[in-house]
Amino acid sequence: MGFRQAVGGLSISFAFLTRIPLPSFLFRDHIAVSRAAWAFPLVGLIVGLAQAAALGLLAGLGLHAVLVAVLVLGGSILLTGAMHEDGLGDVADSLGGGTRERKLEIMKDSRLGTFGVLALVLMAALKLTLFAVLADGASWGQVLAVLIGASVVSRVLMTVVWALLPAANVTGPGADRPTLVIALIALAIGCAIFMLLVPLQGAVLLAGAVSAAVVAPAFAIFARWQYGGVTGDVCGATQMLSELAFYGAALSLLA
């Protein structure tokens, strides 16, 4: 992989997973998202850093921890365009389908149903609780370790699940899957970032990573059984569930 391809892949990953504006000349090579997925952990690094910076700044201004949590969550959603949240909501809604075909049809529906709303409410509740705990006296090392760690680990696991599962649809965001090599590169980058974070809060990081690493393959097995493989929504839900598992483990140790 040459320098130009690396820059192009990184740019595609940022454009796909966030709403960060980038100059058009970075996309001249027209690299497919599946080929750029190796850079997903780097996107997670920036998203986690942005969350940590926002939380630290707002808490430093003396705002109430709950208000800080709401603002950080809102900013995170704006930064990522609620892409992964959309996947979680669609997957939750699909649970009401009786057949595999009906479940896939429900996931394609842009309308949000009761299951989807409830899943997003529970997701927001856990995130708000964690952000409030971090804003209410957590050390800077704890904030960085939890927010960057969860953001990176969840995107690594999303990439691995996307690469390993067959496509449930012949078309759509999940159809063109990354190769195993791409997934292994993403895993290596994620591990490198993780090791850099370990001195900050090793126990919390390990607990979060183990929890996420249990939830992601369990959900992958569920997706293979229920949908026949991976879709774009399954990828988004994998990221969300992995991140929530990481947050839940971290919250248990920090509270």
HELIX and SHEET records of a PDB file:
HELIX    1   1 PHE A    3  LEU A   17  1                                  15    
HELIX    2   2 SER A   24  PHE A   27  5                                   4    
HELIX    3   3 VAL A   33  ALA A   36  1                                   4    
HELIX    4   4 ALA A   37  ALA A   39  5                                   3    
HELIX    5   5 PHE A   40  GLY A   60  1                                  21    
HELIX    6   6 ALA A   65  THR A   80  1                                  16    
HELIX    7   7 MET A   83  SER A   94  1                                  12    
HELIX    8   8 ARG A  100  LYS A  108  1                                   9    
HELIX    9   9 THR A  114  ALA A  135  1                                  22    
HELIX   10  10 TRP A  140  LEU A  164  1                                  25    
HELIX   11  11 LEU A  180  TYR A  227  1                                  48    
HELIX   12  12 GLY A  232  LEU A  254  1                                  23    
END                                                                             
